[in-house]
């Protein structure tokens, strides 16, 4: 019996020592990462790192965080970020976001994200590279707002990124009751009778990158997409129905090549919205409508579009007719 007691005591001491070392390493690793970003020219401010979670959990509470990547022109500021992981494998990480407003900045402008119960869950492969196996982001009600008011909002958010093989990842995204804010509705000149929220907004895709996502994605360079299989991108909003599918290869310069399938119902309503918002100049309305009418007639239903677009040589084509330049697909 005495021997068993000593075994339990030694095991408890060994576990306590392991927990202390792992907890200290987690907090010091975060501080080292922030210092490394500063050395690279980032703004990387961190007020303090609070530990805890003994005996089964490693916890690090980050307070007063400000990060800005000058190369990407992206910045984020939040008052808290809580990281936790099981002590037996710190590679299964849960990050709880702050319910208070999170300040965002990008080349598109400044905005604020307010998200209830926002949680990021990461599963990493063992090893020093910390290669990403799965990533999930879920939340309750959320909204993005700027000085003009709410830009977009939704009742929930679900994003997943799951490694299927090497640098290939499967993506899914869904936002329930996704709704543009009043500023966007005013810009589009939507009548009050137009639905406030999308009926459906979902995405399913498989993306192959040039390298797997691991710690180098933050420390050095982002993995770049080399193959995109867009199984479904669906948006349903009132009378509007949009479905996309695509199979694209992307070269080293970010130029996509392949086929994009587009299905659109009530496409004239889309033209009305584009013209009302100023995206489509009034002088080009007739030309755009004529082209889309030809495409709709070719699909067999003048009210619906069902077409395939080809991307090659840096341009978008319908059959042999060039439509415009293809976008560059580069992650910065």
Secondary structure, 3 states (H helix, E strand, C coil): CHHHHHHHHHHHHHHHHHHHHHHHHHHHHHHHHHHHHHHCCCEEEEEEEEEECCCCEEEEEEEEEEEEECCCCEEEEEEEEEEEEECCCCCEEEEEECCCCEEEEECCEEEEEEECCCEEEEEECCCCCCCEEEEEEEECCEEEEECCEEEEEECCEEEEEEEEECCEEEEEEECCCCEECHHHHHHHCCCCCCCCCCCEEEEEEEEEECCCCCCHHHHCCCCCEEEEEEEEEEEEECCEEEEEEEEEEECCCCEEEEEEEEEEECHHHHHHHHHHHCCCCHHHHHHHHHHHHHHHHHHCCCCEEEEEEEEECCEEEECCEEEEECCECCCC
